């Protein structure tokens, strides 16, 4: 993997760059739709590529490990062949999912034992076998195994967890560097900065992660319930430490406003389930603010969801029709809403990129943040 930093904004830390992988080029800043189980919910791969113009999607190691399982994925030739996606893929390590299974997992130095949410069977994730698992899934970018601490989190626990995450990172790198990709394309390992919302821990973690000199770096453990101001403070601190010539990935973030504010702090890559999950519940993100399409006010509104959008779904289907589909629990409603939200997120980061390149990002971002906060 290669990263080329093209432009840095003069009034903020926002950057425009280009990541090159064996499966294609990724223009940054970028948002990655989340394909948890090998599919972005309610969206066909063709729509992802052609209509939404996604450049990279994310798969989830925990879920893919459990189902369909590594044997099936290896026989298929990896996730690219299995799901028919021929562009870049990123897999998370499963650390966040294991963290969320707090009542059915135990964390030790060796790794994490947990019980499957599917059948209750017992499993062990270690830094070594998580590297092997992600090699088998076949993603272009794979993540180090870490512990994602909750919020709030006591300082002592955050300290102990961080030290273990760094020890696990050394084991991840050793395993990764002594194994080979399985499907003829290169793979890249990103370490993850942790430290909860404690500045000294975040600073230390960023310095240690940077010392491993991998091709890219991630920031985890944010967007887990902390106020936005805390998130921005930690991101700002970490971005000042992580190398400028490598991509920075903020995991699990976030709202459209979160994306813009974190782009301004120097983040290049994002993922989040919000645009897809909220779409299925009727929340739509538009250029002028947020719409709850289930509300009565849209019952006889026959205008497009976002009249400025060029997404085919917005041109062909009215707010009234989409509201009808949602209340009728028709699958098409989830499909249209998901297409809309993902298209909006990809439009937003691409527009941010263009504004960074043209030197207009600062004023555009401040104006756009006010618009996006409106409830329509």
HELIX and SHEET records of a PDB file:
HELIX    1   1 UNK A   45  UNK A   46  1                                   2    
HELIX    2   2 UNK A   47  UNK A   51  3                                   5    
HELIX    3   3 UNK A   61  UNK A   66  1                                   6    
HELIX    4   4 UNK A   70  UNK A   76  1                                   7    
HELIX    5   5 UNK A   79  UNK A   83  1                                   5    
HELIX    6   6 UNK A   95  UNK A  100  1                                   6    
HELIX    7   7 UNK A  102  UNK A  104  5                                   3    
HELIX    8   8 UNK A  127  UNK A  137  1                                  11    
HELIX    9   9 UNK A  155  UNK A  177  1                                  23    
HELIX   10  10 UNK A  199  UNK A  211  1                                  13    
HELIX   11  11 UNK A  228  UNK A  239  1                                  12    
HELIX   12  12 UNK A  256  UNK A  263  1                                   8    
HELIX   13  13 UNK A  274  UNK A  280  1                                   7    
HELIX   14  14 UNK A  296  UNK A  298  5                                   3    
HELIX   15  15 UNK A  312  UNK A  316  1                                   5    
HELIX   16  16 UNK A  319  UNK A  327  1                                   9    
HELIX   17  17 UNK A  331  UNK A  358  1                                  28    
HELIX   18  18 UNK A  361  UNK A  372  1                                  12    
SHEET    1   A 3 UNK A   2  UNK A   8  0                                        
SHEET    2   A 3 UNK A  15  UNK A  21 -1                                        
SHEET    3   A 3 UNK A  24  UNK A  28 -1                                        
SHEET    1   B 9 UNK A  30  UNK A  34  0                                        
SHEET    2   B 9 UNK A  56  UNK A  60  1                                        
SHEET    3   B 9 UNK A  88  UNK A  92  1                                        
SHEET    4   B 9 UNK A 141  UNK A 143  1                                        
SHEET    5   B 9 UNK A 188  UNK A 193  1                                        
SHEET    6   B 9 UNK A 216  UNK A 219  1                                        
SHEET    7   B 9 UNK A 247  UNK A 250  1                                        
SHEET    8   B 9 UNK A 269  UNK A 271  1                                        
SHEET    9   B 9 UNK A  30  UNK A  34  1                                        
SHEET    1   C 3 UNK A 105  UNK A 107  0                                        
SHEET    2   C 3 UNK A 112  UNK A 115 -1                                        
SHEET    3   C 3 UNK A 122  UNK A 125 -1                                        
SHEET    1   D 2 UNK A 283  UNK A 286  0                                        
SHEET    2   D 2 UNK A 289  UNK A 292 -1                                        
END                                                                             
